Amino acid sequence: MSEFKTGLEFAKQQDQNDILKSYRDAFYLPKNKNGEPLIYMTGNSLGLQPKATKQYINQELEDWANLGVEGHFEAKTPWLPYHEFLTESMAHVVGAKPIEVIVMNTLTANLHFMMVSFYKPTKKRYKILIESDAFPSDKYAVESQLRHHGYDDKEGGCALET
């Protein structure tokens, strides 16, 4: 196990060794009032915009306009199996096998799907732990699952201070 280090020199060394550092240039970096790039740490709600976004969105809009519902199968990047285009690379990012990964929906929708499948409360075990500053829609997902199962969402939703 390596020793945790702090300090500017160590940080610079880590930046030099970062295998993902080249991706920084692929994103727009918001700037402060003086025109300097901000340190942007808001990836869970609205991450940085990739510079290629407009090109990709315009392609989808063009396919939609020209193909309509057939875009599910005939678009430049067909819509129905879109997740298949992302599986290999996302598996690499999260350190999983491709069979263990699927890219879909939003976090809140996926929380609902997960809880519908796996949340099986009993009289003694029904509470759901969620971080206190979770995204509001994620809190709503937890509250709605508790109510769906007949529990008081104020009693069953336990906020973890972060």
Phi, psi and omega in degrees: 000135181276155181278137177287132181235155175234174176113156184297317182297316178297318179299317179296321178297316178298318177300318179298322184273357184291116182288347180260003188299331181293340181288342180305320182290350180274359184237150170282134178253118177302150182242154176279184183298337180268004179082012179267142180299137177277154168276114191252112184240031183247063183276343185275342180245312177212096181288186178292147179278123173295142181296336181275000185304310184301317179300314181293317180296317179299323177297316179295319178296320178296314178298319179297313181297319186273334187246340184057223183298336179294347176301336177303330184241331190251355181297163177308316171240095185308142187282323185301310181263029186306325182298333181293332179288341186254348190299307183300310184292322180290324177300319178296317181298317185266001177071038181237171173279146179306326180294342182266000189237138168215137179259122183200152168052204177249167179303315183297314178299318180293326174298317177300311181300318180296313183291325176299322182279322191244340183278106181236080186290153172237174180300328182266335184231091182224349185288148178240125179269128178218147181294146187295330181254032178297158177302136185308318182293332176292321176297319179298323179298315179296313180299318182291326177294319177299312180297320179302325180268008175087017180253152176288122184293335178285327180279323188270341179268112183256117181273129177263119179294129181246000000 
